[in-house]
Amino acid sequence: MKQNVNNVRKLREAKMMSKAELARKAGISVLTVDRIEKGYPCRLDTKRKIVLALGFRVPEAEKVFKNSQKAGVKG
């Protein structure tokens, strides 16, 4: 059930990162990165790991995952 809008792919590509590199930096699997980029849901902790791996601070999570503040991503 795809429904989560995010900028993970756009930001990853802008930083010239492969899915494998993002997965390695975030400590998650490439399959997880792929699913998230396609809009599938993920755990809050996984969102936090991706935000940090992309070089953002947790309070900037909304730049990566829309409506993250409402979803409870906190620093």
N, C-alpha and C positions, 0 to 999 in steps of 0.2 A: 504494500500500500504506500505508494509514493505521495508525499504531501509536504515535505519539508523543503522550503526554499532556502538555498544557501549560496555563498560565493566561493566555496572551497576551490572548485576547479579554476575559476577565473583568477583567484589570488595565487594559486599554486603555479599556474602557467605564467602569470606576470612575474613571478620570482624565478622562472626558468627551472622549476623543480619537477622531477618525475613523481609519479604516484609512489614508486618504491622509496624515493628519498623522503617524501613527506611521511610515509608510513614508518620509516626507520626513525626519523626525528621525533615522531609522536609516540612511538612505541606501540603501534597497532599494525594490523595486517594490511597488505595491499588490497585485499578483497574488501576490507572495511572501508578504506578510502574510496574505492570504486562505488560501493553501495551508497555512501554518504553523498558523493558527487551526483549520483543519480536521484537523490532526494529521499532515500530511505531514512527512517528514524535511527537515532543512535543514543547511547547513554550520555548523561550529562558529563561524566568524567571523560568520555571520548571527545566530546566537543571541546572541553577545556584543553586536552592534549593537542588537538588540532590547532586551536587558536594560538597556543604557545609555540607550536612547531612552525607556524607561519610567520612568527615574529611579532605577534600582537600581544598585548597585555590582556588579562582576563576582563577588565572593564571595557575593553574594545571588542568584546565578543560579537556585538551586534553588526560589526563590519563583516564578519565571517558568516555568522548564522543570524538571519533576520529574526527579530522578536526573541532573541536569546535572553534579554533581561527579564522579559515576562516569563520565560521558561525556567528561570532560576539559576542561570550561570552567574556565579558570584566569585569574587576574589578572595 
